Amino acid sequence: MRFTHLLLVLAGLTAAMPLLHAQREKLSPEDLAIVEQRWPNAKKTSTGLRYLVLTPSASTEIPKPGAIVSVLYKGMLLDDTVFDAAIDPARPFRFRVGRSQVIEGWDQALQQMKKGEKCLWIIPYEYAYGTRGHPPGIPRCATLIFEIELLDIEQAK
């Protein structure tokens, strides 16, 4: 009887681990203070990304894994240093969603955006370039800020 009870408790804890992990704050206390001051109305996803819709869209189309998306974006550090951008509508950045062609935070973010929408995404380092960063422009453990506009979606067939 005790062994069965122990197994049930362990099974319950194992099932709850992803939920507990998802609820853990991903931003450092210093970064969290900056984010809460600059973007107090940012919504938080279950995985710890935060976002603001800058330009809403009437579309209901959202990219599914495997879709090719065309986006305009600007990537910044918390101090507003721009480290990368694709802002020319004639030359958008294109990639396949959910196929690890971009940082994990982008794969998560784009699958929540509607065609035509522009959002500001706050991506913790765990879903960006991790503890190594991406020298010289992105330091170790950097929280990244992206303004992303989803221009087009080519759903996978």
LINWO-V876417 format. One record per run of one state. SS is the DSSP state (H for helix, E for strand, C for the rest). FROM is the first residue (numbers start at 1). TO is the last residue. If there is no record, write none. Layout:
# LINWO-V876417
<<SS & FROM & TO> <SS & FROM & TO>>
This chain:
# LINWO-V876417
<<C & 1 & 1> <H & 2 & 23> <C & 24 & 28> <H & 29 & 38> <C & 39 & 42> <E & 43 & 44> <C & 45 & 49> <E & 50 & 55> <C & 56 & 61> <E & 62 & 62> <C & 63 & 67> <E & 68 & 77> <C & 78 & 81> <E & 82 & 86> <C & 87 & 88> <H & 89 & 91> <C & 92 & 92> <E & 93 & 96> <C & 97 & 103> <H & 104 & 110> <C & 111 & 113> <E & 114 & 114> <C & 115 & 117> <E & 118 & 123> <C & 124 & 124> <H & 125 & 127> <C & 128 & 133> <E & 134 & 134> <C & 135 & 137> <E & 138 & 138> <C & 139 & 143> <E & 144 & 154> <C & 155 & 157>>
